[in-house]
């Protein structure tokens, strides 16, 4: 089967920098859009972040499938070239702050006057009309997620992997595609994706409803599951494993092996630390592989805590072609993680740094 490409024939101009907006453009390219990334003099700032001999691993992770060019948007010639691109484009993706948008003449109002057909997608901090800026880690902090994700001692924790950026970019891509597919749309539209709101909906999640309805929240509990016990990362003889045994049916299977009181779900959750001690007293005496094998035999969800090198090796063995593919030169290209009857969209490597286009 050939993966679907419903955005074939659509042109997207991607002015975004770093991660969130780049993810949006990347996903649109995955499904057929012709995505033209426009970079400033010196390139997208993420090109300067750490990498390998092939360049920044950050830039290359989120800019596959695009073409690129460098324009000075503060010069009349650079802006004229951008407007020429936008005249033929279907959508524009950005993640600039409001003051930068005003300086460059790229506010929604200005763009809609000049290009009334255009879908304009903005990954903002707190909304398109708010001048404040943000980064992924700030969104995690101000949204409440750093506390719902807190360590066992209550210390706020910021998650690695830029979840707010990646999820914001995913929402932006979905919303942009829906705007492009809207048969009733007769004019351009502003798609505003506030990172703060995304963090609350996608990361804080169910805790938002408790906050809205009762004005309360439960602080994070480290690696321990907040809703079911025992479920945690447990020390083994030669490493660590995660065991999810918080559901009644799973605890009923695990208890004869590790001991401990029966307890209702509510009682186990109230004494989660005690139940964790019971489980870890057993896991600590056994190697990780043995623990995971025993859990599999009992039908209890579990998995070893792996480093990325080991995890990638296992994925390559179990699902060849997943996660990354290598070019003939050895460059790793991140793959779209979903397949369609076994086939996945083909990703081209992220483009090299473009030369600056000089004024005519």
ABEGO torsion letter per residue (X at the ends): XBBBBAABGBBBBBABBEAAAAAAAAAAAAAGBBBBBBBBBGEBAAAABBBBAAEBAAAAAAABGBBBBBBBAABAAAAAAAAAAAAABABBBBABBAAAAAAAGABAAAAAAABAABBBBBBBAAEAABABBBBAAAAAAAAGAAAAABBAAGBBBBBBGGAAAAAAAAAAAAAAAAAAABAABABBBBBBBBAAAAAAAAAAEAAAAAAAAAGBBBBBAEABBAABOBBBBBBBAAEBBBBBAABAAAAAAAAAAAEEBAEBAAAAAAAAAAAAAAAAAAAAABBAAAAAAAAAAAGBBBBBBBBAAAAAAAAAAABBGBGBBBBAAGBBBBBBABBBGGBBBBBBBBBBBBBBBBBX
